[in-house]
């Protein structure tokens, strides 16, 4: 199994209506998930390389964590970016 991604990835990101510390810490992950989606990468590859989850051993969790974070990544591109533009990165 690969080294755990840094910073640690929760099973679900926050659902706040503003950018959180978790979001800021995981911006790179969000961008990589969006890239993987646009490339049509398989879930097994995404979960292994980006989330540190073995999809063969934990298929439901891999799907859930992927979907939760990809959803937040889309939220960031539609809404969250405004917070980043106004407040900047730490």
N, C-alpha and C positions, 0 to 999 in steps of 0.2 A: 504494500500500500504506500502511496506517496506520502511525503511529509504533510502534516496538516497545514492547510493554507493559513497564512497570517494576514490580518488578524483572524481570530476564530470566526467561523460562519455559524450563525444560529439557524435553527430549522425554519424560522420565519423572520424576515426583516420587520422593522417597525411599520406601522400603518399611519403614522402621524401625517398631518396635512402640511408639515414643514420638514425641511431636511434635518435629519438627526445626526448625532455623532456617529452612529452606526452607518448611516448612509455615506457620510464623508469618509469614513474608514474603508468603505467597500466600493468606492467609485470605480476603481480599476476592475473589480469583479463585475460590476454592472455593465461596463463597457465591453468586457470580454464575453459576457453572456449575450449581449446584443449582437456582437460580431459572430459568435457561434450560431445564433439563430439565423442570421442573414446568410451564413454559409451552409446551413442545413446540417450542422454537425449532429451526430447521434447522441442521444441522452447518455448512453454508457460512457462515451468519451468525455462529454461535458461534465458529468457528475464526478468522474474519476480525476480529471485534470484540474477542474476549476473549483469543485466543491469538496473534494477529498472523500467522496462516498463511492463505495463499490456497488454499482447498480445491480449487479448479479446477486449480491448478498442481501441488499436492501432496496429492492425495486420501488416499493411504494414511497419510502422515504426519499430516495433519489428524485423521483418525479415531483414529490411535494416540495422539497427544498428548491429544486430547479424552478418550478412554476412560481413559487412565492417570490424568489429573488428576481426572476425575469419580469414578473409583474411590477415589482418595485423599480426595476431598471426602466421599464416603459414609463412608469409614473414620473421618474426623474427627467426623462426627455420631454414629457408633456407639461409638467408642473414644477417639479423640484428645482430645475435649472434656474428658475427665477430667484429662489432663495440664494443659490450660489452666486448669481450675478449681483445681487443686492448686498450680501454679507461676505462674499468671498470665501476662500478656503482658509482654514486655521494656519 
